[in-house]
């Protein structure tokens, strides 16, 4: 999270406008999806979607920033 948060904040500062919110929402989903797939692989789970609530909780607990 320490490495990822400055990157996300920089993208938000540079790309955020009233018209870019739909694309930034897709990027938020992509970041969360990649973290979830990594977490599921680490835990040796076949279905990555079952890990999504767990990863959302962990991301919120550690303060992962979002683009929106």
Residue frames as a rotation matrix with the C-alpha (Angstrom) as fourth column:
UNK 1
0.567 0.824 0.000 0.00
0.824 -0.567 0.000 0.00
0.000 0.000 -1.000 0.00
UNK 2
0.339 -0.523 -0.782 2.90
0.225 -0.762 0.607 2.35
-0.913 -0.382 -0.141 0.71
UNK 3
-0.739 -0.656 0.153 4.13
0.264 -0.072 0.962 1.92
-0.620 0.752 0.226 -2.85
UNK 4
-0.494 0.613 0.617 0.72
0.858 0.226 0.462 1.93
0.143 0.757 -0.637 -4.53
UNK 5
0.357 0.739 -0.571 -0.99
0.823 -0.538 -0.182 4.89
-0.442 -0.404 -0.801 -2.80
UNK 6
-0.169 -0.426 -0.889 1.35
-0.040 -0.898 0.439 7.62
-0.985 0.110 0.135 -4.18
UNK 7
-0.955 -0.153 0.253 0.88
0.221 0.198 0.955 6.21
-0.197 0.968 -0.155 -7.70
UNK 8
-0.202 0.966 0.164 -2.91
0.971 0.176 0.162 6.26
0.127 0.192 -0.973 -7.38
UNK 9
0.334 0.298 -0.894 -2.87
0.558 -0.827 -0.067 9.79
-0.760 -0.477 -0.443 -5.90
UNK 10
-0.588 -0.638 -0.498 -0.69
-0.070 -0.573 0.817 11.02
-0.806 0.515 0.292 -8.76
UNK 11
-0.832 0.365 0.417 -3.01
0.534 0.329 0.779 9.54
0.147 0.871 -0.469 -11.39
UNK 12
0.147 0.948 -0.282 -5.99
0.981 -0.177 -0.080 11.10
-0.126 -0.265 -0.956 -9.62
UNK 13
0.095 -0.169 -0.981 -4.38
0.267 -0.945 0.188 14.53
-0.959 -0.280 -0.045 -9.48
UNK 14
-0.800 -0.534 -0.276 -3.42
-0.121 -0.307 0.944 14.41
-0.588 0.788 0.181 -13.15
UNK 15
-0.931 0.358 0.076 -6.44
0.222 0.387 0.895 12.76
0.291 0.850 -0.440 -14.78
UNK 16
-0.435 0.827 -0.357 -9.44
0.812 0.188 -0.553 13.73
-0.390 -0.530 -0.753 -12.60
UNK 17
-0.945 0.325 -0.046 -12.07
-0.317 -0.869 0.380 15.82
0.084 0.373 0.924 -14.38
UNK 18
-0.204 0.953 0.226 -15.86
-0.699 0.020 -0.715 15.79
-0.685 -0.304 0.662 -14.54
UNK 19
0.485 0.414 -0.770 -15.69
-0.871 0.306 -0.384 13.80
0.077 0.857 0.509 -17.77
UNK 20
-0.282 -0.742 -0.609 -13.15
-0.640 0.618 -0.456 11.18
0.714 0.261 -0.649 -16.71
UNK 21
-0.222 0.187 0.957 -15.04
-0.940 0.221 -0.261 9.64
-0.260 -0.957 0.127 -13.80
UNK 22
0.825 0.565 -0.017 -16.33
-0.543 0.783 -0.305 6.66
-0.159 0.260 0.952 -15.79
UNK 23
0.515 -0.712 -0.477 -12.83
-0.166 0.462 -0.871 5.72
0.841 0.528 0.120 -16.93
UNK 24
-0.439 -0.683 0.584 -11.36
-0.715 -0.128 -0.687 6.22
0.544 -0.719 -0.433 -13.47
UNK 25
0.288 0.615 0.734 -14.05
-0.888 0.459 -0.036 3.93
-0.359 -0.642 0.678 -12.04
UNK 26
0.930 -0.003 -0.368 -12.91
-0.201 0.833 -0.515 1.25
0.308 0.553 0.774 -14.49
UNK 27
-0.011 -0.999 -0.048 -9.31
-0.284 0.049 -0.958 1.74
0.959 0.003 -0.284 -13.38
UNK 28
-0.230 0.023 0.973 -10.38
-0.973 -0.042 -0.229 1.44
0.035 -0.999 0.032 -9.74
UNK 29
0.772 0.575 0.271 -12.08
-0.571 0.815 -0.102 -1.86
-0.280 -0.076 0.957 -10.57
UNK 30
0.672 -0.581 -0.459 -8.98
-0.126 0.521 -0.844 -3.04
0.730 0.625 0.277 -12.46
UNK 31
-0.324 -0.815 0.481 -6.69
-0.658 -0.171 -0.733 -2.29
0.679 -0.554 -0.481 -9.48
UNK 32
-0.014 0.407 0.913 -9.01
-0.938 0.311 -0.153 -4.11
-0.347 -0.859 0.377 -7.08
UNK 33
0.910 0.365 -0.195 -9.36
-0.414 0.814 -0.408 -7.02
0.010 0.452 0.892 -9.50
UNK 34
0.307 -0.876 -0.373 -5.59
-0.246 0.306 -0.920 -7.43
0.919 0.374 -0.122 -9.87
UNK 35
-0.469 -0.437 0.768 -5.09
-0.834 -0.067 -0.548 -7.32
0.291 -0.897 -0.333 -6.09
UNK 36
0.358 0.705 0.612 -7.83
-0.826 0.545 -0.144 -9.92
-0.435 -0.454 0.777 -5.64
UNK 37
0.872 -0.078 -0.483 -6.36
-0.267 0.750 -0.604 -12.25
0.409 0.656 0.634 -8.26
UNK 38
-0.153 -0.988 0.012 -2.93
-0.439 0.057 -0.896 -11.96
0.885 -0.143 -0.443 -6.63
UNK 39
-0.346 0.094 0.933 -4.42
-0.936 0.038 -0.351 -12.65
-0.068 -0.995 0.075 -3.20
UNK 40
0.713 0.679 0.173 -6.38
-0.650 0.733 -0.199 -15.66
-0.262 0.030 0.965 -4.46
UNK 41
0.599 -0.576 -0.555 -3.28
-0.194 0.569 -0.799 -17.10
0.777 0.587 0.229 -6.09
UNK 42
-0.418 -0.770 0.481 -1.29
-0.650 -0.117 -0.751 -16.56
0.635 -0.627 -0.452 -2.90
UNK 43
-0.265 0.430 0.863 -4.00
-0.860 0.299 -0.413 -18.39
-0.435 -0.852 0.290 -0.91
UNK 44
-0.979 -0.198 -0.037 -4.26
-0.186 0.819 0.543 -21.11
-0.077 0.538 -0.839 -3.60
UNK 45
-0.177 0.979 0.099 -7.93
-0.035 0.095 -0.995 -20.52
-0.984 -0.180 0.017 -4.35
UNK 46
-0.528 0.019 0.849 -9.44
0.776 0.418 0.473 -21.53
-0.346 0.908 -0.235 -7.64
UNK 47
0.263 0.725 0.636 -12.08
0.852 -0.484 0.200 -18.82
0.453 0.489 -0.745 -7.86
UNK 48
-0.738 -0.672 0.064 -10.74
0.585 -0.683 -0.438 -15.32
0.338 -0.286 0.897 -7.38
UNK 49
-0.266 0.706 0.657 -14.18
-0.187 -0.706 0.683 -13.68
0.946 0.059 0.320 -6.99
UNK 50
0.584 0.488 -0.649 -14.68
0.492 0.422 0.761 -15.47
0.646 -0.764 0.006 -3.68
UNK 51
-0.183 -0.756 -0.629 -11.73
0.983 -0.147 -0.109 -13.47
-0.010 -0.638 0.770 -2.31
UNK 52
-0.283 0.053 0.958 -13.16
0.463 -0.867 0.185 -10.10
0.840 0.495 0.221 -3.34
UNK 53
0.758 0.589 0.280 -14.93
0.061 -0.491 0.869 -9.19
0.650 -0.641 -0.408 -0.05
UNK 54
0.673 -0.587 -0.451 -11.83
0.694 0.288 0.660 -10.18
-0.258 -0.757 0.600 1.89
UNK 55
-0.341 -0.840 0.422 -9.56
0.932 -0.361 0.036 -8.03
0.122 0.405 0.906 -0.29
UNK 56
0.128 0.473 0.872 -11.96
0.271 -0.862 0.428 -5.06
0.954 0.182 -0.238 -0.06
UNK 57
0.955 0.240 -0.171 -11.81
0.207 -0.133 0.969 -5.30
0.210 -0.961 -0.177 3.72
UNK 58
0.293 -0.932 -0.214 -8.01
0.877 0.173 0.448 -5.55
-0.380 -0.319 0.868 3.75
UNK 59
-0.331 -0.390 0.859 -7.68
0.776 -0.631 0.013 -2.62
0.537 0.670 0.512 1.33
UNK 60
0.497 0.591 0.635 -9.95
0.072 -0.758 0.648 -0.48
0.865 -0.276 -0.419 3.50
UNK 61
0.902 -0.170 -0.398 -8.10
0.425 0.177 0.888 -1.51
-0.080 -0.969 0.232 6.66
UNK 62
0.009 -0.998 -0.069 -4.72
0.881 -0.025 0.472 -0.55
-0.473 -0.065 0.879 5.22
UNK 63
0.235 0.182 -0.955 -5.97
0.087 -0.982 -0.165 2.66
-0.968 -0.044 -0.246 3.61
UNK 64
-0.559 -0.371 0.741 -5.78
0.741 0.176 0.648 1.94
-0.371 0.912 0.177 -0.12
UNK 65
-0.458 0.357 -0.814 -6.72
-0.299 -0.924 -0.237 5.09
-0.837 0.135 0.530 -2.01
UNK 66
0.079 0.534 0.842 -9.12
0.803 0.466 -0.371 5.14
-0.590 0.705 -0.392 -4.93
UNK 67
-0.798 -0.389 0.461 -9.22
0.602 -0.566 0.563 7.25
0.042 0.727 0.686 -8.06
UNK 68
-0.151 0.828 0.540 -12.74
0.369 -0.459 0.808 8.55
0.917 0.321 -0.236 -7.36
